Amino acid sequence: MGKKGGDILKDIEVKVFDNDLEKAMRILKKKVQNDGLFKRLKMKKAYEKPSEYRRRKQREALRRQRIAASRNRYRK
């Protein structure tokens, strides 16, 4: 079953040590970036036609394949 953007929300938590708020903010930004939260929010801002959705998914799959192929090439 395919879900169009039905990713389950994760709890993103950052602990602040020694009142070092700057470091905590950097860590939070990195976690949000890696989670793809901003990307999902941006995608939900406007309607995406089904044809655009399929084309985007195909581009993402090709990108993942290229990255995996490049990783496998250098692991040998």
KAMOZI-V333655 format. One record per pair of residues at least 24 apart in sequence whose C-alpha atoms are under 10 Angstrom apart, sorted by sequence separation. I is the first residue (numbers start at 1). J is the second residue. If there is no record, write none. Layout:
[[I J] [I J]]
This chain:
[[10 35] [9 35] [10 37] [9 37] [7 37] [7 40] [6 40] [5 40] [5 41] [5 43] [5 44] [4 50] [4 53]]
